[in-house]
């Protein structure tokens, strides 16, 4: 399984968020020019992921690593990443918004209840069931909360579909 730092251009921000949920370190500089992307990829030893053929060629010419993604569809992009050796399994260690590390909350009810704007009976605070044992995480950078809910289940289903197609 590949775990290395990546850099995505603006065309692949959605893919970048998915890669983060699969444990990858993915930077995405807002509005950066191609030259800035090439420079950052090389300076930080990140592999640039892009759909822009010219940018990919320029990046490789500048001595930086690059993955040229061919598809515009997320599921196909994920399959292309799997072909590059990236594991298609959820591994919540990075925030999808800011790329900061996530910390697992050992006592979610105590750690989250009372947070501004969060209802006491929300799924994050234990939901309606006191015995709710879903894993929960909090971003160390921006404070975003994550839990194994319906969105998590749908992401797993999509990844399983992609894996079964390539199988």
DSSP file (Angstrom, degrees, kcal/mol; ACC not computed):
  #  RESIDUE AA STRUCTURE BP1 BP2  ACC     N-H-->O    O-->H-N    N-H-->O    O-->H-N    TCO  KAPPA ALPHA  PHI   PSI    X-CA   Y-CA   Z-CA
    1    1 A X              0   0    0      0, 0.0     2,-0.5     0, 0.0    85,-0.2   0.000 360.0 360.0 360.0 135.1    0.0    0.0    0.0
    2    2 A X        +     0   0    0     83,-2.2     2,-0.4     2,-0.0    85,-0.4  -0.732 360.0 171.7 -88.2 129.3    1.3    3.4   -0.9
    3    3 A X        +     0   0    0     -2,-0.5     2,-0.3    83,-0.1    21,-0.1  -0.877  26.1 130.7-134.7 103.8    1.3    6.2    1.7
    4    4 A X        -     0   0    0     -2,-0.4    21,-0.5    21,-0.1     2,-0.3  -0.950  62.4 -82.4-145.8 162.7    3.1    9.2    0.5
    5    5 A X        -     0   0    0     40,-0.3    42,-2.4    -2,-0.3     2,-0.3  -0.521  48.6-170.1 -73.9 135.1    2.4   12.9    0.4
    6    6 A X  E     -ab  26  47A   0     19,-3.2    21,-2.4    40,-0.3     2,-0.4  -0.768  16.9-154.4-119.1 165.3    0.2   14.1   -2.5
    7    7 A X  E     -ab  27  48A   0     40,-2.1    42,-3.2    -2,-0.3     2,-0.4  -0.978  13.8-162.2-138.2 124.0   -0.8   17.4   -4.0
    8    8 A X  E     - b   0  49A   0     19,-2.5    21,-0.2    -2,-0.4    42,-0.2  -0.852  13.3-132.1-109.1 146.1   -4.0   17.7   -6.0
    9    9 A X    >   -     0   0    0     40,-1.6     3,-1.7    -2,-0.4     7,-0.2  -0.335  39.9 -91.2 -84.0 176.5   -5.0   20.5   -8.4
   10   10 A X  G >  S+     0   0    0      1,-0.3     3,-1.0    22,-0.2     4,-0.2   0.745 122.3  64.1 -64.4 -23.7   -8.3   22.2   -8.3
   11   11 A X  G 3  S+     0   0    0      1,-0.2    -1,-0.3     2,-0.1     3,-0.2   0.724 108.0  42.4 -69.8 -19.3   -9.9   19.8  -10.8
   12   12 A X  G <> S+     0   0    0     -3,-1.7     4,-2.4    37,-0.2    -1,-0.2  -0.022  70.8 120.7-120.1  30.4   -9.4   16.9   -8.3
   13   13 A X  H <> S+     0   0    0     -3,-1.0     4,-2.0     2,-0.2     5,-0.2   0.896  78.2  51.8 -61.3 -40.4  -10.4   18.4   -5.0
   14   14 A X  H  > S+     0   0    0      2,-0.2     4,-1.9     1,-0.2    -1,-0.2   0.935 110.2  48.0 -63.3 -45.7  -13.2   15.8   -4.5
   15   15 A X  H  > S+     0   0    0      1,-0.2     4,-2.7     2,-0.2    -1,-0.2   0.908 108.7  56.3 -59.3 -41.3  -10.7   12.9   -5.1
   16   16 A X  H  X S+     0   0    0     -4,-2.4     4,-2.0     1,-0.2    -1,-0.2   0.891 105.3  50.3 -58.4 -41.3   -8.3   14.6   -2.7
   17   17 A X  H  X S+     0   0    0     -4,-2.0     4,-1.7     2,-0.2    -1,-0.2   0.899 111.1  49.2 -64.7 -40.0  -10.9   14.5    0.1
   18   18 A X  H  X S+     0   0    0     -4,-1.9     4,-0.7     2,-0.2    -2,-0.2   0.916 108.6  52.8 -64.8 -42.5  -11.6   10.8   -0.6
   19   19 A X  H ><>S+     0   0    0     -4,-2.7     5,-2.4     1,-0.2     3,-0.9   0.890 106.1  54.2 -61.1 -38.1   -7.8   10.1   -0.5
   20   20 A X  H ><5S+     0   0    0     -4,-2.0     3,-1.9     1,-0.3    74,-0.6   0.905 104.6  53.7 -61.2 -40.8   -7.6   11.8    2.9
   21   21 A X  H 3<5S+     0   0    0     -4,-1.7    70,-2.9     1,-0.3    -1,-0.3   0.636 104.6  57.1 -69.8 -11.3  -10.4    9.5    4.2
   22   22 A X  T <<5S-     0   0    0     -3,-0.9    -1,-0.3    -4,-0.7    -2,-0.2   0.130 129.9 -95.3-103.0  18.6   -8.2    6.6    3.0
   23   23 A X  T < 5S+     0   0    0     -3,-1.9     2,-0.3     1,-0.3    -3,-0.2   0.542  78.3 140.0  88.8   7.4   -5.3    7.8    5.2
   24   24 A X      < -     0   0    0     -5,-2.4     2,-0.8    -6,-0.2    -1,-0.3  -0.621  55.2-126.2 -91.1 145.6   -3.4    9.8    2.6
   25   25 A X        +     0   0    0    -21,-0.5   -19,-3.2    -2,-0.3     2,-0.5  -0.799  40.7 174.8 -85.6 106.7   -1.6   13.1    3.2
   26   26 A X  E     -a    6   0A   0     -2,-0.8     2,-0.3   -21,-0.2   -19,-0.2  -0.951  15.8-166.2-127.3 114.1   -3.2   15.3    0.4
   27   27 A X  E     -a    7   0A   0    -21,-2.4   -19,-2.5    -2,-0.5     2,-0.2  -0.683   3.3-174.1 -91.7 150.4   -2.5   19.1    0.1
   28   28 A X        -     0   0    0     -2,-0.3     2,-0.3   -21,-0.2   -19,-0.1  -0.679  12.2-153.9-146.2  88.2   -4.7   21.2   -2.2
   29   29 A X    >   -     0   0    0    -21,-0.2     3,-1.1    -2,-0.2     2,-0.3  -0.460  25.6-117.6 -68.0 126.4   -3.5   24.8   -2.6
   30   30 A X  T 3  S-     0   0    0     -2,-0.3    -1,-0.1     1,-0.2   -21,-0.0  -0.455  84.9 -14.1 -67.3 125.9   -6.4   27.1   -3.5
   31   31 A X  T 3  S+     0   0    0     -2,-0.3    -1,-0.2     1,-0.2     2,-0.1   0.666  87.3 167.2  61.7  20.6   -6.1   28.8   -6.8
   32   32 A X    <   -     0   0    0     -3,-1.1   -22,-0.2     1,-0.1    -1,-0.2  -0.424  34.9-120.8 -70.6 140.3   -2.4   28.0   -7.3
   33   33 A X     >  -     0   0    0     -2,-0.1     4,-2.2     1,-0.1     3,-0.4  -0.353  29.1-105.1 -72.0 159.5   -0.9   28.5  -10.7
   34   34 A X  H  > S+     0   0    0      1,-0.2     4,-2.6     2,-0.2     5,-0.2   0.893 122.2  53.9 -54.0 -42.7    0.6   25.5  -12.5
   35   35 A X  H  > S+     0   0    0      1,-0.2     4,-2.3     2,-0.2    -1,-0.2   0.876 108.2  50.0 -62.8 -36.5    4.1   26.8  -11.8
   36   36 A X  H  > S+     0   0    0     -3,-0.4     4,-2.8     2,-0.2    -1,-0.2   0.894 109.8  50.9 -67.7 -39.6    3.3   27.0   -8.1
   37   37 A X  H  X S+     0   0    0     -4,-2.2     4,-2.7     2,-0.2     5,-0.2   0.934 111.9  46.7 -62.9 -46.1    2.0   23.4   -8.1
   38   38 A X  H  X S+     0   0    0     -4,-2.6     4,-2.1     1,-0.2     5,-0.2   0.934 114.4  47.8 -59.6 -46.6    5.1   22.1   -9.8
   39   39 A X  H  X S+     0   0    0     -4,-2.3     4,-2.9    -5,-0.2    -2,-0.2   0.915 113.9  45.8 -63.3 -44.5    7.3   24.0   -7.4
   40   40 A X  H  X S+     0   0    0     -4,-2.8     4,-2.7     2,-0.2     6,-0.3   0.910 110.1  53.7 -67.4 -41.5    5.5   22.9   -4.3
   41   41 A X  H  <>S+     0   0    0     -4,-2.7     5,-2.4    -5,-0.2     4,-0.4   0.926 115.6  40.4 -57.8 -44.6    5.3   19.3   -5.5
   42   42 A X  H ><5S+     0   0    0     -4,-2.1     3,-0.8    -5,-0.2    -2,-0.2   0.935 116.0  48.9 -70.7 -46.7    9.1   19.3   -5.9
   43   43 A X  H 3<5S+     0   0    0     -4,-2.9    -2,-0.2     1,-0.2    -1,-0.2   0.864 121.0  35.4 -63.0 -37.6    9.9   21.3   -2.8
   44   44 A X  T 3<5S-     0   0    0     -4,-2.7    -1,-0.2    -5,-0.2    -2,-0.2   0.341 107.8-120.8 -99.3   5.9    7.7   19.1   -0.5
   45   45 A X  T < 5 +     0   0    0     -3,-0.8     2,-0.3    -4,-0.4   -40,-0.3   0.905  60.8 152.7  52.9  45.7    8.5   15.9   -2.3
   46   46 A X      < -     0   0    0     -5,-2.4     2,-0.6    -6,-0.3    19,-0.4  -0.781  48.8-122.3-102.5 148.3    4.8   15.4   -3.0
   47   47 A X  E     -b    6   0A   0    -42,-2.4   -40,-2.1    -2,-0.3     2,-0.3  -0.821  28.3-135.1 -88.4 121.1    3.3   13.5   -6.0
   48   48 A X  E     -bc   7  66A   0     17,-2.4    19,-3.1    -2,-0.6     2,-0.5  -0.610  14.4-159.2 -77.6 132.1    1.1   15.9   -8.0
   49   49 A X  E     +bc   8  67A   0    -42,-3.2   -40,-1.6    -2,-0.3     2,-0.3  -0.968  28.5 150.1-112.8 121.5   -2.2   14.3   -9.0
   50   50 A X  E     - c   0  68A   0     17,-2.3    19,-3.2    -2,-0.5   -42,-0.0  -0.957  50.6-147.9-147.3 160.9   -3.8   16.1  -12.0
   51   51 A X  S    S+     0   0    0     -2,-0.3     2,-0.8    17,-0.2    17,-0.1   0.399  75.5 102.4-103.7  -4.2   -6.1   15.7  -15.0
   52   52 A X     >  -     0   0    0      1,-0.2     4,-2.4     2,-0.1     5,-0.2  -0.722  56.8-163.3 -87.5 107.4   -4.1   18.4  -16.9
   53   53 A X  H  > S+     0   0    0     -2,-0.8     4,-2.5     1,-0.2     5,-0.2   0.897  89.2  50.6 -59.1 -43.5   -1.8   16.6  -19.4
   54   54 A X  H  > S+     0   0    0      1,-0.2     4,-2.6     2,-0.2    -1,-0.2   0.915 111.0  48.7 -62.1 -42.7    0.4   19.7  -19.9
   55   55 A X  H  > S+     0   0    0      2,-0.2     4,-2.6     1,-0.2    -1,-0.2   0.910 110.8  51.1 -63.5 -41.8    0.8   20.2  -16.2
   56   56 A X  H  X S+     0   0    0     -4,-2.4     4,-2.4     2,-0.2    -2,-0.2   0.923 111.9  46.6 -61.5 -44.9    1.7   16.6  -15.7
   57   57 A X  H  X S+     0   0    0     -4,-2.5     4,-2.3     2,-0.2    -2,-0.2   0.919 114.2  47.3 -64.1 -43.9    4.3   16.8  -18.5
   58   58 A X  H  X S+     0   0    0     -4,-2.6     4,-1.6     2,-0.2    -2,-0.2   0.881 111.1  52.6 -64.6 -38.1    5.8   20.0  -17.1
   59   59 A X  H  <>S+     0   0    0     -4,-2.6     5,-2.4    -5,-0.2    -2,-0.2   0.931 111.3  44.9 -63.5 -46.9    5.8   18.6  -13.6
   60   60 A X  H ><5S+     0   0    0     -4,-2.4     3,-1.3     1,-0.2    -2,-0.2   0.877 110.5  54.6 -66.8 -37.0    7.8   15.5  -14.7
   61   61 A X  H 3<5S+     0   0    0     -4,-2.3    -1,-0.2     1,-0.3    -2,-0.2   0.824 105.0  54.7 -63.3 -31.1   10.1   17.6  -16.8
   62   62 A X  T 3<5S-     0   0    0     -4,-1.6    -1,-0.3    -5,-0.2    -2,-0.2   0.445 124.4-105.2 -82.9  -0.2   10.9   19.7  -13.6
   63   63 A X  T < 5S+     0   0    0     -3,-1.3     2,-0.3     1,-0.3    -3,-0.2   0.626  78.7 128.2  88.6  13.7   11.8   16.5  -11.8
   64   64 A X      < -     0   0    0     -5,-2.4    -1,-0.3    -6,-0.2     2,-0.2  -0.715  62.2-109.3-100.3 154.3    8.7   16.1   -9.7
   65   65 A X        +     0   0    0    -19,-0.4   -17,-2.4    -2,-0.3     2,-0.3  -0.546  41.5 179.6 -80.2 147.9    6.5   13.0   -9.4
   66   66 A X  E     -c   48   0A   0    -19,-0.2     2,-0.5    -2,-0.2   -17,-0.2  -0.999  25.3-155.3-151.7 144.5    3.1   13.1  -11.0
   67   67 A X  E     -c   49   0A   0    -19,-3.1   -17,-2.3    -2,-0.3     2,-0.7  -0.991  16.7-150.3-119.4 121.6    0.0   11.0  -11.6
   68   68 A X  E     -c   50   0A   0     -2,-0.5     2,-0.4   -19,-0.2   -17,-0.2  -0.836  10.9-154.2 -93.3 114.8   -2.1   11.9  -14.6
   69   69 A X        -     0   0    0    -19,-3.2     8,-0.1    -2,-0.7   -16,-0.0  -0.760   8.9-169.8 -90.5 131.2   -5.7   10.9  -13.9
   70   70 A X        +     0   0    0     -2,-0.4    -1,-0.1     6,-0.1     2,-0.1   0.822  57.7  74.6 -91.3 -34.0   -7.7   10.3  -17.1
   71   71 A X        -     0   0    0      1,-0.1    -2,-0.0     5,-0.1     9,-0.0  -0.433  54.5-158.8 -88.1 154.8  -11.3   10.0  -15.8
   72   72 A X  S    S+     0   0    0     -2,-0.1     2,-0.4   -21,-0.0    -1,-0.1   0.469  72.6  91.4-100.8  -6.7  -13.6   12.8  -14.7
   73   73 A X  S  > S-     0   0    0      1,-0.1     4,-2.4     2,-0.0     3,-0.2  -0.768  75.1-137.1 -94.4 132.4  -15.8   10.3  -12.7
   74   74 A X  H  > S+     0   0    0     -2,-0.4     4,-2.8     1,-0.2     5,-0.2   0.897 102.1  52.3 -54.0 -47.9  -14.9    9.8   -9.1
   75   75 A X  H  > S+     0   0    0      1,-0.2     4,-1.8     2,-0.2    -1,-0.2   0.898 112.6  45.4 -59.9 -40.8  -15.3    6.0   -9.1
   76   76 A X  H  > S+     0   0    0     -3,-0.2     4,-2.2     2,-0.2    -1,-0.2   0.865 110.9  53.8 -69.8 -35.8  -13.0    5.7  -12.1
   77   77 A X  H  X S+     0   0    0     -4,-2.4     4,-2.0     2,-0.2    -2,-0.2   0.909 107.9  50.6 -63.1 -41.6  -10.5    8.1  -10.5
   78   78 A X  H  X S+     0   0    0     -4,-2.8     4,-2.2     1,-0.2    -2,-0.2   0.902 108.8  51.7 -62.7 -40.5  -10.5    5.9   -7.4
   79   79 A X  H  X S+     0   0    0     -4,-1.8     4,-1.9     1,-0.2    -1,-0.2   0.896 108.0  52.1 -62.2 -39.8   -9.8    2.8   -9.6
   80   80 A X  H  X S+     0   0    0     -4,-2.2     4,-0.8     1,-0.2    -1,-0.2   0.882 108.4  50.9 -63.4 -37.6   -6.9    4.7  -11.2
   81   81 A X  H ><>S+     0   0    0     -4,-2.0     5,-2.1     1,-0.2     3,-0.6   0.890 107.1  53.5 -66.8 -38.5   -5.5    5.4   -7.7
   82   82 A X  H ><5S+     0   0    0     -4,-2.2     3,-1.8     1,-0.2    -1,-0.2   0.886 103.8  56.4 -61.9 -38.3   -5.8    1.7   -6.8
   83   83 A X  H 3<5S+     0   0    0     -4,-1.9    -1,-0.2     1,-0.3    -2,-0.2   0.766 102.9  56.0 -63.3 -24.4   -3.8    0.9  -10.0
   84   84 A X  T <<5S-     0   0    0     -4,-0.8    -1,-0.3    -3,-0.6    -2,-0.2   0.444 129.7 -97.4 -86.1  -1.0   -1.1    3.2   -8.5
   85   85 A X  T < 5S+     0   0    0     -3,-1.8   -83,-2.2     1,-0.3     2,-0.5   0.550  75.1 143.7  99.8   9.1   -1.0    1.1   -5.4
   86   86 A X      < -     0   0    0     -5,-2.1    -1,-0.3   -85,-0.2     2,-0.2  -0.706  51.8-121.3 -86.1 129.5   -3.3    3.1   -3.1
   87   87 A X        -     0   0    0     -2,-0.5     2,-1.2   -85,-0.4    -1,-0.1  -0.494  13.0-142.9 -70.3 131.5   -5.4    1.0   -0.8
   88   88 A X        +     0   0    0     -2,-0.2     2,-0.4    71,-0.1    75,-0.1  -0.508  61.8 108.8 -95.4  65.0   -9.2    1.6   -1.2
   89   89 A X  S    S-     0   0    0     -2,-1.2     2,-0.2   -67,-0.2    -2,-0.1  -0.998  74.7-104.5-138.5 144.6  -10.2    1.3    2.4
   90   90 A X        +     0   0    0     -2,-0.4   -68,-0.3    62,-0.1     2,-0.2  -0.479  41.0 166.4 -69.8 131.9  -11.4    4.0    4.8
   91   91 A X        -     0   0    0    -70,-2.9     2,-1.7    -2,-0.2     3,-0.3  -0.690  24.3-152.3-146.7  83.8   -8.7    4.9    7.3
   92   92 A X        +     0   0    0      1,-0.2   -71,-0.1    -2,-0.2   -70,-0.1  -0.406  54.0 119.3 -72.4  87.5   -9.7    8.1    9.1
   93   93 A X        +     0   0    0     -2,-1.7     9,-1.7   -73,-0.6     2,-0.4   0.450  66.6  55.4-119.9  -8.6   -6.4    9.7   10.1
   94   94 A X  B    S-D  101   0B   0    -74,-0.6     2,-0.3    -3,-0.3     7,-0.2  -0.966  82.7-114.5-130.0 144.1   -6.7   13.0    8.1
   95   95 A X     >  -     0   0    0      5,-2.6     4,-1.5    -2,-0.4   -74,-0.0  -0.564  18.0-142.6 -72.5 134.3   -9.4   15.7    8.0
   96   96 A X  T  4 S+     0   0    0     -2,-0.3    -1,-0.1     1,-0.2   -76,-0.1   0.743  98.2  44.0 -70.2 -21.8  -11.1   16.0    4.7
   97   97 A X  T  4 S+     0   0    0      3,-0.1    -1,-0.2   -80,-0.0   -80,-0.0   0.913 132.6   9.4 -88.4 -48.5  -11.2   19.8    4.9
   98   98 A X  T  4 S-     0   0    0      2,-0.1    -2,-0.1   -71,-0.0     3,-0.1   0.483  87.6-124.0-118.6  -3.8   -7.8   20.8    6.2
   99   99 A X     <  +     0   0    0     -4,-1.5    -3,-0.1     1,-0.2     3,-0.1   0.516  62.2 141.1  73.5   6.1   -5.6   17.7    6.0
  100  100 A X        -     0   0    0      1,-0.1    -5,-2.6    -6,-0.1    -1,-0.2  -0.363  61.5 -85.9 -73.5 160.2   -4.7   17.9    9.7
  101  101 A X  B     -D   94   0B   0     -7,-0.2    39,-2.6    38,-0.1    40,-0.4  -0.321  39.5-134.6 -65.3 149.3   -4.5   14.7   11.8
  102  102 A X  E     -E  139   0C   0     -9,-1.7     2,-0.4    37,-0.2    37,-0.2  -0.788  10.6-148.7-100.0 148.1   -7.7   13.3   13.4
  103  103 A X  E     -E  138   0C   0     35,-2.7    35,-2.3    -2,-0.3     2,-0.3  -0.966  18.5-123.2-115.9 136.3   -7.8   12.1   16.9
  104  104 A X  E     -E  137   0C   0     -2,-0.4     2,-0.7    33,-0.2    33,-0.3  -0.592  23.9-130.1 -75.7 134.2  -10.1    9.3   18.0
  105  105 A X    >   -     0   0    0     31,-2.6     3,-0.5    -2,-0.3    31,-0.4  -0.771  19.1-170.4 -89.1 116.4  -12.5   10.3   20.7
  106  106 A X  T 3  S+     0   0    0     -2,-0.7     2,-0.3     1,-0.3    -1,-0.2   0.844  88.1  26.4 -75.0 -34.5  -12.4    7.7   23.5
  107  107 A X  T 3> S+     0   0    0      1,-0.1     4,-2.6     2,-0.0     3,-0.4  -0.661  74.2 174.4-128.0  75.0  -15.4    9.2   25.3
  108  108 A X  H <> S+     0   0    0     -3,-0.5     4,-2.1    -2,-0.3     5,-0.5   0.840  75.4  55.0 -55.7 -40.0  -17.4   10.9   22.6
  109  109 A X  H  > S+     0   0    0      1,-0.2     4,-2.0     2,-0.2    -1,-0.2   0.941 115.3  38.8 -60.7 -46.3  -20.3   11.9   24.7
  110  110 A X  H  4 S+     0   0    0     -3,-0.4    -2,-0.2     1,-0.2    -1,-0.2   0.886 118.3  48.8 -69.8 -39.6  -18.1   13.7   27.2
  111  111 A X  H  < S+     0   0    0     -4,-2.6    -1,-0.2     1,-0.1    -2,-0.2   0.735 123.8  27.5 -73.6 -23.2  -15.8   15.1   24.6
  112  112 A X  H >< S+     0   0    0     -4,-2.1     3,-2.2    -5,-0.2    -3,-0.2   0.792  86.2 103.8-113.5 -36.8  -18.5   16.5   22.3
  113  113 A X  T 3< S+     0   0    0     -4,-2.0     3,-0.1    -5,-0.5     6,-0.1  -0.213  87.5  28.2 -55.4 136.5  -21.7   17.4   24.3
  114  114 A X  T 3  S+     0   0    0      4,-0.5    -1,-0.3     1,-0.4     2,-0.1   0.310  81.5 143.6  94.1  -8.2  -22.0   21.1   24.8
  115  115 A X    X   -     0   0    0     -3,-2.2     3,-2.2     1,-0.1    -1,-0.4  -0.446  66.5 -91.4 -63.1 137.2  -20.1   21.9   21.6
  116  116 A X  T 3  S+     0   0    0      1,-0.3    -1,-0.1    -2,-0.1     3,-0.1  -0.244 108.6   8.0 -55.3 128.2  -21.7   25.0   20.1
  117  117 A X  T 3  S+     0   0    0      1,-0.2     2,-0.6    -3,-0.1    -1,-0.3   0.444  98.6 117.5  83.2   0.3  -24.5   24.1   17.6
  118  118 A X    <   -     0   0    0     -3,-2.2    -4,-0.5    -6,-0.1    -1,-0.2  -0.891  62.5-133.0-106.1 115.2  -24.4   20.4   18.4
  119  119 A X    >   -     0   0    0     -2,-0.6     3,-1.7     1,-0.1     6,-0.3  -0.322  17.0-124.4 -63.2 146.1  -27.7   19.0   19.8
  120  120 A X  T 3  S+     0   0    0      1,-0.3     7,-0.1    -7,-0.1    -1,-0.1   0.810 110.4  49.8 -60.8 -30.0  -27.2   16.8   22.9
  121  121 A X  T 3  S+     0   0    0      5,-0.1    -1,-0.3     3,-0.0    -2,-0.1   0.188  83.7 126.2 -96.9  17.7  -29.1   13.9   21.2
  122  122 A X  S X >S-     0   0    0     -3,-1.7     5,-3.0     5,-0.1     3,-0.8  -0.285  76.9-108.2 -71.0 161.1  -27.1   14.1   17.9
  123  123 A X  G > 5S+     0   0    0      1,-0.2     3,-1.1     3,-0.2    -1,-0.1   0.831 120.2  58.9 -57.3 -31.3  -25.4   10.9   16.6
  124  124 A X  G 3 5S+     0   0    0      1,-0.3    -1,-0.2     2,-0.1   -12,-0.1   0.835 105.0  48.2 -67.7 -31.4  -22.1   12.5   17.6
  125  125 A X  G < 5S-     0   0    0     -3,-0.8    -1,-0.3    -6,-0.3    -2,-0.2   0.270 140.0 -75.2 -93.6  12.1  -23.1   12.7   21.2
  126  126 A X  T < 5 -     0   0    0     -3,-1.1     3,-0.4    -4,-0.2     6,-0.4   0.334  63.0-131.1 112.9  -5.1  -24.3    9.1   21.3
  127  127 A X      < -     0   0    0     -5,-3.0    -5,-0.1     1,-0.2    -4,-0.1  -0.162  58.5 -41.0  60.8-153.7  -27.6    9.5   19.4
  128  128 A X  S    S+     0   0    0      3,-0.0     2,-0.6     2,-0.0    -1,-0.2   0.714 126.1  73.7 -81.3 -21.8  -30.8    8.1   20.8
  129  129 A X    >   -     0   0    0     -3,-0.4     3,-1.3     1,-0.1    -1,-0.0  -0.828  66.3-157.1 -97.5 124.2  -29.1    5.0   22.0
  130  130 A X  T 3  S+     0   0    0     -2,-0.6    -1,-0.1     1,-0.3    -3,-0.1   0.789  95.4  58.1 -66.0 -26.1  -26.8    5.3   25.0
  131  131 A X  T 3  S+     0   0    0     -3,-0.1     2,-0.3     2,-0.0    -1,-0.3   0.256  70.9 141.4 -90.4  13.7  -25.0    2.2   23.9
  132  132 A X    <   -     0   0    0     -3,-1.3    -5,-0.0    -6,-0.4     0, 0.0  -0.392  26.0-179.0 -58.2 116.3  -24.0    3.7   20.5
  133  133 A X        +     0   0    0     -2,-0.3    -1,-0.2     2,-0.0     3,-0.1   0.109  25.7 140.3-110.4  22.5  -20.5    2.4   20.0
  134  134 A X        -     0   0    0    -11,-0.1     2,-0.1     1,-0.1    15,-0.0  -0.380  58.3-108.8 -64.0 141.9  -19.7    4.0   16.6
  135  135 A X        -     0   0    0     -2,-0.1    13,-1.4   -31,-0.0     2,-0.3  -0.436  37.5-167.1 -69.8 145.9  -16.2    5.3   16.3
  136  136 A X  E     - F   0 147C   0    -31,-0.4   -31,-2.6    11,-0.2     2,-0.3  -0.984   6.0-170.4-137.1 146.9  -15.8    9.1   16.3
  137  137 A X  E     -EF 104 146C   0      9,-2.6     9,-2.7    -2,-0.3     2,-0.4  -0.930   8.9-153.3-134.8 157.6  -12.9   11.4   15.5
  138  138 A X  E     -EF 103 145C   0    -35,-2.3   -35,-2.7    -2,-0.3     2,-0.3  -0.999  25.2-117.6-133.2 136.3  -12.1   15.1   15.8
  139  139 A X  E  >  -E  102   0C   0      5,-2.6     4,-0.7    -2,-0.4   -37,-0.2  -0.542  12.7-150.6 -72.4 131.9   -9.8   17.1   13.7
  140  140 A X  T  4 S+     0   0    0    -39,-2.6    -1,-0.1    -2,-0.3   -38,-0.1   0.688  93.4  43.6 -74.2 -18.5   -6.9   18.5   15.6
  141  141 A X  T  4 S+     0   0    0    -40,-0.4    -1,-0.1     3,-0.1   -39,-0.1   0.937 131.7   8.8 -90.9 -60.6   -6.7   21.5   13.2
  142  142 A X  T  4 S-     0   0    0      2,-0.1    -2,-0.1   -42,-0.0    -1,-0.0   0.534  92.0-120.1-105.2  -8.3  -10.2   22.8   12.5
  143  143 A X     <  +     0   0    0     -4,-0.7    -3,-0.1     1,-0.2   -41,-0.0   0.483  52.1 160.7  85.3   1.7  -12.3   20.8   15.0
  144  144 A X        -     0   0    0     -6,-0.1    -5,-2.6     1,-0.1     2,-0.4  -0.288  32.6-135.1 -58.8 141.6  -14.5   19.1   12.4
  145  145 A X  E     -F  138   0C   0     -7,-0.2     2,-0.3   -43,-0.1    -7,-0.2  -0.806  20.4-171.1-103.9 142.3  -16.2   16.0   13.8
  146  146 A X  E     +F  137   0C   0     -9,-2.7    -9,-2.6    -2,-0.4     2,-0.3  -0.956   8.8 166.8-129.7 147.8  -16.4   12.6   12.0
  147  147 A X  E     -F  136   0C   0     -2,-0.3     2,-1.6   -11,-0.2     5,-0.3  -0.977  47.2 -94.2-154.4 162.7  -18.3    9.5   12.9
  148  148 A X  S    S+     0   0    0    -13,-1.4     2,-0.1    -2,-0.3   -14,-0.0  -0.623  72.6 132.1 -82.5  86.2  -19.4    6.2   11.3
  149  149 A X  S  > S-     0   0    0     -2,-1.6     4,-2.2   -15,-0.0     5,-0.1  -0.241  74.8 -59.4-116.1-154.7  -22.8    7.2   10.0
  150  150 A X  H  > S+     0   0    0      1,-0.2     4,-2.3     2,-0.2     5,-0.2   0.868 132.5  52.6 -62.9 -38.7  -24.8    6.9    6.7
  151  151 A X  H  > S+     0   0    0      2,-0.2     4,-2.4     1,-0.2    -1,-0.2   0.913 109.0  50.3 -64.2 -41.8  -22.2    8.9    4.8
  152  152 A X  H  > S+     0   0    0     -5,-0.3     4,-2.2     1,-0.2    -2,-0.2   0.920 110.3  50.2 -59.9 -45.6  -19.4    6.6    6.0
  153  153 A X  H  X S+     0   0    0     -4,-2.2     4,-2.1     1,-0.2    -2,-0.2   0.906 110.3  49.8 -61.5 -42.7  -21.5    3.5    5.0
  154  154 A X  H  X S+     0   0    0     -4,-2.3     4,-2.4     2,-0.2    -1,-0.2   0.894 108.8  52.2 -65.1 -40.0  -22.1    5.0    1.5
  155  155 A X  H  X S+     0   0    0     -4,-2.4     4,-2.5     1,-0.2    -1,-0.2   0.921 109.2  50.1 -61.7 -43.1  -18.4    5.7    1.0
  156  156 A X  H  X S+     0   0    0     -4,-2.2     4,-2.5     1,-0.2    -2,-0.2   0.903 109.7  51.5 -61.3 -41.0  -17.6    2.1    2.0
  157  157 A X  H  X S+     0   0    0     -4,-2.1     4,-2.3     2,-0.2    -2,-0.2   0.917 109.9  48.9 -62.4 -43.6  -20.1    0.8   -0.6
  158  158 A X  H  X S+     0   0    0     -4,-2.4     4,-2.2     2,-0.2    -2,-0.2   0.928 112.1  48.4 -62.4 -45.0  -18.6    3.0   -3.3
  159  159 A X  H  X S+     0   0    0     -4,-2.5     4,-2.5     1,-0.2    -2,-0.2   0.899 110.8  51.0 -63.1 -40.2  -15.1    1.7   -2.5
  160  160 A X  H  X S+     0   0    0     -4,-2.5     4,-2.5     2,-0.2    -1,-0.2   0.889 109.1  51.5 -63.8 -38.7  -16.3   -1.9   -2.5
  161  161 A X  H  X S+     0   0    0     -4,-2.3     4,-1.9     2,-0.2    -2,-0.2   0.920 110.8  47.9 -62.1 -44.1  -18.0   -1.4   -5.9
  162  162 A X  H  X S+     0   0    0     -4,-2.2     4,-1.7     1,-0.2    -2,-0.2   0.917 112.4  49.0 -63.8 -43.6  -14.7    0.0   -7.3
  163  163 A X  H  X S+     0   0    0     -4,-2.5     4,-1.4     1,-0.2    -2,-0.2   0.910 110.5  50.3 -63.1 -42.9  -12.7   -2.9   -5.9
  164  164 A X  H  < S+     0   0    0     -4,-2.5    -1,-0.2     1,-0.2    -2,-0.2   0.838 108.3  53.9 -67.1 -31.8  -15.2   -5.5   -7.3
  165  165 A X  H  < S+     0   0    0     -4,-1.9    -1,-0.2     1,-0.2    -2,-0.2   0.886 113.5  40.7 -67.5 -39.0  -15.0   -3.9  -10.8
  166  166 A X  H  <        0   0    0     -4,-1.7    -1,-0.2     1,-0.2    -2,-0.2   0.710 360.0 360.0 -83.4 -18.2  -11.2   -4.1  -10.9
  167  167 A X     <        0   0    0     -4,-1.4    -1,-0.2    -5,-0.2    -2,-0.1   0.443 360.0 360.0 -53.0 360.0  -11.1   -7.6   -9.3
